[in-house]
């Protein structure tokens, strides 16, 4: 437990010190691998982000087709975005 807390703390320091790129999948794509670590697109985008001293974060939402699902996904995405320092 202690080790996990330390890792999370160090990750939060690293992320807050660098610009963040948020990768979001589209409707009906939540089960796809491309936008997650290990996916070809994600891995290449992460390499490019690191070259620019940016951190890549993959955001997952339900991906369901419908207004309510998209609104809930948007709210979750907004919470994630505002959780990072403005700098």
C-alpha positions as CSV (number, residue, x, y, z in Angstrom):
1,X,0.0,0.0,0.0
2,X,2.8,2.4,0.9
3,X,4.6,1.7,-2.3
4,X,1.5,2.4,-4.3
5,X,0.9,5.7,-2.6
6,X,4.5,6.8,-3.2
7,X,4.2,5.9,-6.9
8,X,1.0,7.8,-7.2
9,X,2.5,10.8,-5.5
10,X,5.6,10.8,-7.7
11,X,3.4,10.4,-10.8
12,X,1.3,13.4,-9.8
13,X,4.5,15.5,-9.3
14,X,5.7,14.4,-12.8
15,X,2.4,15.1,-14.4
16,X,1.9,18.5,-12.8
17,X,5.3,19.6,-13.9
18,X,4.6,18.8,-17.6
19,X,1.9,19.7,-20.1
20,X,-0.7,17.0,-20.4
21,X,-2.2,15.5,-23.6
22,X,-5.5,13.7,-23.1
23,X,-6.4,11.0,-25.6
24,X,-10.1,10.3,-25.8
25,X,-11.8,7.5,-27.7
26,X,-15.0,8.0,-29.7
27,X,-18.4,6.5,-29.5
28,X,-18.4,2.6,-29.4
29,X,-14.6,2.5,-29.2
30,X,-14.2,1.9,-25.4
31,X,-13.1,-1.7,-25.9
32,X,-10.4,-0.9,-28.6
33,X,-6.8,-1.1,-27.7
34,X,-5.4,1.8,-29.8
35,X,-6.0,4.5,-27.2
36,X,-4.6,2.6,-24.2
37,X,-1.0,1.8,-23.2
38,X,0.2,-1.1,-25.4
39,X,-1.9,0.0,-28.4
40,X,0.2,1.1,-31.4
41,X,-1.3,4.5,-31.7
42,X,-1.0,5.2,-28.0
43,X,2.6,4.1,-27.8
44,X,3.6,6.2,-30.8
45,X,1.8,9.2,-29.5
46,X,3.4,8.7,-26.1
47,X,6.9,8.7,-27.7
48,X,6.1,12.0,-29.5
49,X,4.6,13.5,-26.3
50,X,7.7,12.6,-24.3
51,X,9.9,14.2,-26.9
52,X,8.0,17.4,-26.3
53,X,8.2,16.9,-22.5
54,X,4.5,16.2,-22.3
55,X,2.6,13.5,-20.5
56,X,0.0,11.4,-22.3
57,X,-3.2,10.4,-20.4
58,X,-5.8,8.1,-21.9
59,X,-9.3,8.9,-20.9
60,X,-12.0,6.2,-21.0
61,X,-15.8,6.7,-20.9
62,X,-18.7,4.4,-21.6
63,X,-18.6,5.0,-25.3
64,X,-22.3,4.3,-25.5
65,X,-24.4,5.9,-28.3
66,X,-26.7,8.4,-26.7
67,X,-27.0,11.8,-25.3
68,X,-26.9,10.8,-21.6
69,X,-23.8,8.7,-22.0
70,X,-22.0,11.5,-23.9
71,X,-23.0,14.1,-21.3
72,X,-21.7,11.9,-18.5
73,X,-18.5,11.3,-20.4
74,X,-18.1,15.0,-21.0
75,X,-18.5,15.7,-17.3
76,X,-15.9,13.1,-16.4
77,X,-13.5,14.5,-18.9
78,X,-14.1,18.0,-17.6
79,X,-13.3,16.8,-14.1
80,X,-10.1,15.2,-15.3
81,X,-9.0,18.3,-17.2
82,X,-9.6,20.7,-14.3
83,X,-7.8,18.4,-11.9
84,X,-4.5,19.5,-13.5
85,X,-2.8,22.8,-12.7
86,X,-3.6,25.6,-15.1
87,X,0.1,26.0,-15.8
